[in-house]
Amino acid sequence: MSEGYSIYTGVVKSFGIADYIVFSLTLLISTGIGIGFAIADRKKNTTDEFLLGGKKMNVFPVAMSLMVTFMSAMTLLGNPVEMYKYNTMFWWLVVGMVLAMWSTCTVYTPFFYNLKNESVFQYLQMRFDRATSLFGCYILIAQTLIYMAFLLYAPALALNAVTGVHLWGSVIGMGCVVTFYTTLGGMKAVLWTDTFQAGVIIAGLLAVLIKGSMVEGGFDKAWEIANLHGRIVFDEANPDPKVRHSIWSMVFGGWAFWMYLYGVNQAQVQRCLSCPTVRKAQLAMWINLPGLMFIVSTCCMIGIVMFAFYVDCHPITYGLVDKTDQLVPLYVMDILGDFPGLPGVFVSCVVSGSLSSLSSGLNALSAVTLRDIMQESCSSLTKISEFRTTIISKLIVFFYGVLAIGLAYVVSHLGSILQAVYIVFGILNGPLLGVFTLGMFFPWANRRGAFGGLIGSLAILFWIGIGSFVYNIETPVSPTFVTGCNFTAKPTPSPVNVTTTPATPTESSDPFIEMYKLSYMYYTALGMLAVWGVGLPISFATGYTRPETIDPRLICPVFEEMIPCLPAKVKKFFRFGIVHEGKYDKEAKTDIEMSIKGSSSNTLKASQTSLTPDVLSDNVNETKTSKVSLEVGTENGDAGKDNLGYISDVDKSVTRL
């Protein structure tokens, strides 16, 4: 059997008929689920059904969808290569995932669920203003489209180079299938196809890991080989932020990265909103965690057995493949190629990773485009029937699906700037996480601070990201060897051992060169901190928002949520004068009567239909009686505009106009 491996024959095995059948079945079943829900829900043409599944989704499919949404094909192909090229430090990421899931379930999930908005960016408009909300929307749209283009092209390119699967046939096939079932079935189709695809992903990964371990005589043997060659490393504790993967970068940087993905990313928040209660949304989050850790850990284990298999013959140096992202498909064809249908299972696994992420992205873009851009820009769209609104949502999905396929073609022609585009995608997480947390955790932040912080954070991260690309900042990979290659079958003159050490600009005159070496794992955390560091000073310089004037639903008491055992006095201090008790029980009133205690002891009675655009006092220490409106706020905090008309004096509870 071993004589048939590519490192001995110099020939890469290709797909068979059984593999194509298995691959096609994956696409057909995914399409069938979309058609099934389109037929079953043909009389439920509402945006609530299409975007949120009627808010009646079962915990299990939601958990499975949460699990695979960001376990894309690039993750399934890339994580094993991380073990092969470097070492096992990446495995520490699972600790960051646990911390991220805890903070998400404790803070972000209940916060956004109780706001009852279909789009997370509606929060930014409520808390700050439309400009900040729109800017955030455009960032998400650009990021998601880039991500989807990569998801279509990069895995298809890797599979094409090794298995022979037609490149553009797979790109167009995946794009059309995911667009079709997402357009027809909406959120329900997305969740249940994700559930099916989660099963395919797990089956594909287990097939590779089990067979790979058998080839090596057991996983323990593979572990021993990897350890002897320096691949088993868990003790890199250097606090230097330039170290690519350390305990600190993987745990705390990974915490911030996954907190963005599960806490404020539209795709994941939208899944939580599809649950009937916040408790079930939190339960879905926790159920998803073990599956998430299993997939990441399995990919790492595959990387170890793959390294043990190619320990004496590096396929790239030997000339079997050209790029590292082709290593996993090559390995699969080597160990499973003699078993008809099993390579097809793995390719279906990779395709399922792409489909799950693509469908989630399309569904999220539909919600954001409809609610935050179209309906906010054209008020007449809010007055049309639910049926027509649902049709518009489906057309948006179709538009973005076609656009993603087109962008995949653009990506294929980017050449040397492909890496730069991927860097751009990676640095957009932090600013978005930062602006949401700025609004949730810092009641003094105003709209100028939020917008300025978002711009400033993007500028800093673009500077670092593009700098690292221009100066080709890379970490040297671990040594690879070719002593076991059969050069008789495939003559390729090569050195005995190969250690790739990229040229780093140690003698560069650029004073910021050390900053460009920052580990990519810190990008999200740095982006978040940059928003705070820029946004808060701007807020105080331009007139901070008074905490007692804010709609309490828009602020999260983060300290008491994450540390509920805090003493009452400490909790009160960290509330900064905001009354949180019963804030979700308030009901909007058409006619209101509100008393404001001031030096004149006057009582103001106002009707919502007759409020005048006078502004609150600029002086925090004054307690004058003022008329306010929902549209106009103060320069000293933009109380009316930023806080939806909440006003108060020092002694009164918050009242909504």
N, C-alpha and C positions, 0 to 999 in steps of 0.2 A: 504493500500500500504506500509506504513512504517514498518509494521510487517515483511515484507519480506527482510529487510535490513540485511546485514551480521552481524552487531553489535548486532542484536536482535536474530538472528537465529543461529549464529556461523557457518554458511555455506556460502561459496563463490559461487556465480552463475558462470555458464560456458557458453561458446560459443554455439550458436545454428546454425542450417543449414543456415538460412538467413544471419547470420554474416559471415559464411564461403564463401557464394556466393558473398557478397559485397567485402570481402577481396580479393577473387580470381579475381573479375572483375578489381580491381585496378592494379593487376599484369598483367592481360591480356591486358588492355588498354595501359599500359606503354610499353609492348612488341609490341603491334600493331603499336604504333607511330614509334618505331625503324624500324620495317619492312617497314612501309609506306615510310619513308625517304630513306631507302636503295633502294627501288624500284624506287622512284622518281628521285634519284640522281645517278642511276646506271651508267650513262654515264659521270659523273663528278668525276672521280677518281683522285683527286688531294689532296695533303696535306692541301692546303689552304681551300678547301671545308670541309675536314674531321676535321681539328683542329680548324678552325675559321668560318665555315659556309659560306665561300666565302667572308667574310667581308661585307655581305649585309643583316645582320639580322635586323629585326624590333626591335624598342626600347622596345615594350611591353614584348615579351618573354625574352629578355635579362634582363629587370628589374625584372621579376618574378623569373628568375633563380638566379639572384644576391640575391634576397630576401630569397630564401629557401636553398641556398647552405650550409650555416652554421647554419640554423635552423634545426638541426638534431633531430633524435628521442630522443637523450639524453637531448637536450634542452627542447623538448616538455614534457618529463617525469620529468626532473630535476627542471625546474623553478617553477612549482607549489609547489614542495616539499620544495624549499627554503623558500617560504612564510609560509608553514606549520611548518617547523622546527625552523626557526629563526624569521624573520620579513620582512617588506616591503622595507628595505633599498636597496635591490637588484634592485628595480624599478628605482633607480637613473641611472642605466645603459643606459637608453634611452637618457639621456643628453650626455653621452659619445659617443653614436652612432651618434648623430647630429653633434658633433664636429669632429668626425672621418670622417663623410661623407663630411663635408665642406672641411677639409684638403685634403681628397682624390680627390675630384672633382677639387679642386684648384691647387693641386701640382702633385699628383701621376698619375692620369688618363691622363692628357695631356702629361706629361713627357714620360710615357711608350708608349702611343699611337703614338707619333711623332717619337719615335725611330724605330717603325715598326718591332720589333722583336717578333717572336712567343713565345719565352721563356724569362722570366724576367732575367734569369741567363746569357743570352747572354750579358746583360748590364754589369754584373760583370766582364766578360772576356774583354769587350771593355774598361772598366774603370780601372781594375786592371790587372788580369792575369787569366790563365786557372785554376791554383790551387785553387784560391779563388772561382771561378765559380763552379768547380767540387765539392768542399767541401759543398758549399751551396746547390747544387743539391742533394747530398747524404743526407743532413739534411732534405730537403723537402721530399725526397722519404721515408726515415725512419719514419718521422712524419706522412705522409699521410697514409702509410701502417698500422701504429699503430692505427691511427684514424679510418680507414676503418674496421679493425678487431673489434674494440670496437663497431662501428656502427652496425655491423652484429650480434654480440653476446649479448651485454648488453641489448638492447631493447627486443630481442627475449627471453632472460632469464626472464625478468620482465613479459612479456606477457604470457609466458608459466606457470609461477607460479600462475597467477591469473585467466586467461581466459581459460587455457587448450590448447592453440594453441601449436602444436608440436614444440619443441625447434629447433631441427636440420632440421626439415622440413621447418620452416620459415627462418632459416639461409641460407640453401642451396637454397631455393626458391628465396629469395631476391638477393643472390649473383649471381645466374645464370641469373635471369631476367635482372638485371642491367648490367651485363657483356654482355649479348646478345644484348640489344638495343643500348648500347654505342658502341660496336664493329661494329654493322651494320650501324647505322645512324650517328655516329660522333656527332659533335657539334650541328647540327640542331635537331637531335633526343633528345639530352640532354636538350637543351633549351625548346623545346615544351613539353617534358615529365615533366620537372620542372614546366612549366606553368600549366599543368594538375594537378600535385601533389600539387602545391600551392593552387589550388581550393579545393582539398581534405583536405588539412591541415586546411584551414580556416573553411570549413564546419564542420570538426570534432571538432575543438576547440569551435566553436559557439554552437554546439549541447550540449556539456558538460556544458558550461557556462550558457546557457539559462535554461536548465533543472535544473542545480544545484541551480540557483537563485530562480527558481520557488519552489523547495523543501524547501528552507529556508524562503519563503515568500517575496522574493525580495532581490536584491543584497545589498541594504542598511541595511537590517537586518543582513546579513552575515558580513558586514563591522563592524557593531556595536558589534557583538559577538567577532570578531577578535580583535577589539580595546580594549574591556574589558579584554582580556587575553594577552595583550601586543604584539600583532602581527603587529599592525599599528604603524610603526616608520619611520619617515622621517627626523628627526633632529639630527642624530648622526654626529656631526661635529668635533669630536676629531681628531686632525691632526696626532696623533700617527700612524706611518705606520704599527704597529702591530695589529691595529683594523681591523678585518676581512672585514667588510663592513662599510665604512663611506662615507660621501659626497665626500671626496677627492679621496678615493680609487676607488669609482665607476665611478666618472666623469673623473678624469685624468688617472687612471689606465685603465678604460674602453676605454677611448679615444685611448690610445696606443694600446690596444689589438685589437680593431676593425679597427684601422688604419693599423695594420699589415694585417688583414684579407682582407680588401678592397683595401689597397694601394699597397702592394707588393706580396701578395699571388698569385701564378701562376693561380689558378682556377678562381679567380675574375678578374685578369688582362686579362686573355684569353677571358673572356666574353665581356669585354669592347672592345677588339680588333676585335671582331666579328661585331661590328657596323660599318657602312660605313664612319662615320665622328666622330671626337673627340667630337663635340657638342652633337651628339646623344648618345655617350658613357656617357657623363656627365649627360645628361637628364635621361638616364636609371638609373644611380646612384641615382639621386634625386627622381625618381618615386619609386624606391625600398625602400627608407627610410620610408615613412608612413606605408607601409606594414610590414616592419621590426619592427617598433615601435608597430604596432597593434598586431603582434604575441606575442612579449615579454609581452606587457601589458595584453593581453588576458590570457596568461599563469599565470601571477601574480594574475589576478582576479580569475582564477580557483583555485589557491592555497588558496585564501581567503575563497571561498565558500566551499572548501574541508575541511578546518580547522573548519569552523562553523558546518559542518555535523558531523565530528568526535570529536567535542570539548569535549565531556564527555566520549569518548571511543576510546583510542588510539589503532589502529588496530594491531600494532606490539606488544605492551604489552599484548593485549587481545589474541594474537596468531593467528590472521587471516593471516598475512603475516610476512615474516622474515626481509625484507629490505625496506628502504624508497623508492627506485625506483619502488617498487611494489604498492605504495599507490595510484597513479593515475589510473592504470588499475583496482584496487579494487573499487575505487570510481566510475569509469565509469560503472562497472558491477552492482554496487549498485543502481545507479540512472537511468541507461538506460537498465538494464538487462531485464526488462519486455516489452521492445519495440523491437521486432525482427528486426534485421538489423542495429540498431543504434550503438550497441557496435562494429559491424563490420566497421561502418563508422569511429569510433575513432581509431580502430586498423589500418585501412587503412591510417588514418592521420599520425599515428606513423611510419608506414612502408614507407609512402611517404617522411617523413622527412629523413629517412635513405637512400632511393633510390636517392633522389636529391643530397645529400652530397656524396654518393658513386659514382654516375655518374660523378660529377664534379671532384672528385679526380682521377678517372680513366683517364678522358680526359686530365687533367693537367699532370699526370705522363707520358702519351704517348708523349706529346709535349716536356717535359723536357728530357726524355730518348732519344728520337729521335734526337733532335736538339743539346743538350748540351753534351750528352755522346757518342752516337753511331756515329753520323756524324762527331763530332770533333775528335773522336778516329780513325775512319776509313774514310779517305778522299774519297775512292771509292764509298761510299754510297751517296755522294753528286752528283755523276755523273750518277746514275741510273735514270730510267724514273719516272715520277710522279706517274704512276700507281703502280709500284713496291714499291715506298716509302710509298704510302697510304696503301698498303697491310701490310707493315712492321709496320706502325702505328696501324693498327687494331690488328695485332698479339701481339703487346705490350699491348694493352688494355686487350686482352684475357688473357695474361700471368698474369698481375697484378690482374685481377678479380679472377682467380683461386688461386693466391697466397693469396689474402685477405681472401678467404673462408678457406684456410688452416691455416692462422694465427688466424682466429676466433676460430678454434679448439685448437690452442696453448693457446690463451687467456683463454679458458674455464678451463685449467689445471694450471693456474698460482697461484690460491689460494691467499695466504696472500700477495704476491708481486704484485698483480694486481694493487693496489693503487700506488705503486712505478712506475710501467710502465706508468700509466696515468699521474703522475707527470712529468716524462721524456717528454711525449708528450707536456705538457703545457709549459715547460721551453724552448722549441726550437723556440718559436715565436720571443722573444726579440732579440737574436743574429742575426737572419735573417733581421729583421727590422733595426737593428743597422748598419749592413754592407751596406745595400742599402742606408740608409740615410747618412752614412759616405761618400760614393762616391758621392752622389747627392749634399750635402750641404757643404762639406769641400774640396775645391780644392787642399789643401796641402796634403791630404792623399795619400799614395802610396801603392803599393801592399803588402809590408811587414807589414805596419800598418793595412791594411784591414784583412790580414790573422791572424796576431797576435791578433787583436781586437776580431775577431770571436772566436778564441781559448780561449782567456781570458774570454770573456763573457760567453761562454758555461761552463767553469770551475767554475766560480762564481755561476751561477744559478744551476748547478748540485750540488754543495756544499750545497747551501741553501735548494734546493728541497729535496735531499736525507736526509739532516739533519733533516728537518721537519718530514719526514717519520720515520726515526729511533727513534726520540724522541716523536713520536706520538703527534705532535702539532695539537690540534683541539680546536675549539671554543665551549663552552658549548651551548647546544640547549635550546630553551625555554621550559617551563614546559608543560607536557601533562597529561591527566587525564583519569581515567577508571571508574568513578562513575556511568556512564550510561550504562556500558556493562552488557549484560545478562549472568552472570556467571552460571546460571542454564543450559543454552543451551550449553555453552562451559566452563567448569570449568577451570579457570586459576588463581590461587592465585596471586594477585598483590597488590601493594600499591595503595593508593587513588590517589596520584599524583606522577608523575615521572619526575625528572629533571636529564638529563644525563650530567655529568660533567667529561669529560675525564681527566685522570691524566696527568698533565703537569709537566715537570721536573724542578720545581722552585728551587730545591736544587742541581741541577746538577753542577758539577765542570767545565763543558765545558764553556770556556769564550765566545763562540760564540752563546750560547743558545738564546739570545735575537734576534740575526740575523735570526735564524731559524723560529722565530715567525712572520716574515714579511708576510703581507697579500698577498695571491696568486694573487690578482688583480694588484699588482705592478710588477709582474715578467717580463712582456713584457717591461714595461718602464725601469726597472732596466737593463734588457739585452741590450736594445738600448743604454743607457747611458754608460754601461760598455764597449761596443764596441768603443764608442767615447773616453772614458777615457783611454783605453789601446792603441787604434789604432793611435790616434793623436801623443802622445809622441813617439811612435815607428817610426812614419813617419818622425818626425822632427829629431830624433836621427839617422836615417839611410839615410837621404837625402830627404827632402820634395819635393813634386811635385810643380813646378812653375806654378801658375795659368794661366799665359799667354801662356803656352805650351799645354794646354788641349783643346781637341775637345769640343767646347762650348755646343754641344748637350748633353754631358755627365754630365753637371753641371746644377742644377736647381737654378735660382735666387729666393730662397725661400722667402726672405723678400718682394720683390716687387710683387711676385705672391700672397702672402697672405695679404699684405697691399699695394694695388696699389696706394694709395693716398700719399705715401711717397714723399718728395721733391726730385728733380732730383739729387741734390748733395749727398743725403743719398743713393739713389739707386746706384749711381756711386761708392760710397765707398764700398757698400756691393757686388758689382760685382767683386771686387778684380782684376781688370785689364782684366776680360774676356769680350769679345764682344759677346753679345747675339743677336743683331739685325740681322735678316736674316739668322740665323744659320741653319734653316731647309730648306733654299732655295739653299744651296750649292749642287753642283753636282760633283760626282767623275769624275776625269779626268785621262786619261791614261798617257798623256804627260803633264807635268807641267813646269812652269817657275816661279821661286820664287826669289825675291831679298831680301837679308838680309843686312841691313845697319850696317856696323861695322867700326872699326877704320881704316881698310885698304880700305874701300869704294869699295870692290870687289863685283861683281855680280855672283851668282851661278846659273847655268842652269842645271837642272837635269831631267832625264827621269825615270819614275817609274820602268822601267825594268833594269836600270843600276845603281840604288842607291847602294852605298857601305856601309858596316857596321861600319862606323866611328861613334863616339858618339858626342853628344852635349857637350859643355863645362861644367865642373863641377862647375865653378865659376859663380854665378848668376850675378856678376858685370861685367864680361867680355862679349864683343860682337864680338867674333871671327866668321869668316865664317867656317862652318862645313858641311860635308856631313852626311846625316842621312838615316836611313832605318826604315821601319815599325816594324822591329823585335827587334832592339837594342835601349835601352834608356840609360840615364845617371844615374850614381849612385846618383847624386844630383837631385833626383826627378823622375828617370826613365821616362824622358819625351817622348822618342820615344816609349818605350814598353807600358807604362801606358796610353799614350794619342794618340795612333794610328798615330804617326808621325806629330802631330801639333807642329810647332815651331814658334818662334817669338822673336823679341827684344822688348825693352821697348816701342818703338814708332810705331810698326807695328801691323796691325790686324792679326788675326790668319789665317793661310792658311793650308789646308790639303794636305798632300803629296799623 
